């Protein structure tokens, strides 16, 4: 197969939008998720990306069939919107497993291949909550961990040809945001200078630019896409 993009979280709203975007660019897409979704893929592997041993085995199978990926886009995530005292240990683990480990494990699984190939690009999805906190402190902390990971990978491995950047969406109009309720969605829409939530395909298009079109010098960067909400 020609250079392909490996998408972790391919069945989610942002992941699915990105898969369709890459397919439109005629770039082969291999998806990884816990269940298949209604998206355009060249192949799909049912894997829990938060379980490193399973992900590593799945990645090795993908590598044996298709070679080392040229591009990786990783966007798993959950949002419970709970206060700190509402969490127990199991729920804290769920948040960090799904938001941090499921997002970053693919880099750990493929790192030797990526640095040997020397021309790979990785984009990880975080959140603007990583910058200024959120109603859900554990969600914000898990997304901040993704940022620290992306910057660390860029610092340590960019000289070897690996580019790693992060995207921080504001509130995105997806099913995951339904936990906020309509009243909170309207509040955010009124607070955002653009007066609306971010669309999944807008995040996907930004990821596609960073992976396929951006100058090679861009690495370790963080891109907010929030309609002007935080204006860093």
VENZI-V913349 format. One record per run of one state. SS is the DSSP state (alpha for helix, beta for strand, coil for the rest). FROM is the first residue (numbers start at 0). TO is the last residue. If there is no record, write none. Layout:
ss=SS from=FROM to=TO
ss=SS from=FROM to=TO
//
This chain:
ss=coil from=0 to=2
ss=beta from=3 to=7
ss=coil from=8 to=11
ss=alpha from=12 to=23
ss=coil from=24 to=26
ss=beta from=27 to=32
ss=coil from=33 to=41
ss=beta from=42 to=45
ss=coil from=46 to=50
ss=alpha from=51 to=65
ss=coil from=66 to=69
ss=beta from=70 to=73
ss=coil from=74 to=82
ss=alpha from=83 to=85
ss=coil from=86 to=87
ss=alpha from=88 to=116
ss=coil from=117 to=119
ss=beta from=120 to=124
ss=coil from=125 to=127
ss=alpha from=128 to=131
ss=coil from=132 to=135
ss=alpha from=136 to=159
ss=coil from=160 to=161
ss=beta from=162 to=168
ss=coil from=169 to=170
ss=beta from=171 to=171
ss=coil from=172 to=173
ss=alpha from=174 to=190
ss=coil from=191 to=196
ss=beta from=197 to=197
ss=coil from=198 to=198
ss=alpha from=199 to=212
ss=coil from=213 to=220
ss=beta from=221 to=224
ss=coil from=225 to=231
//
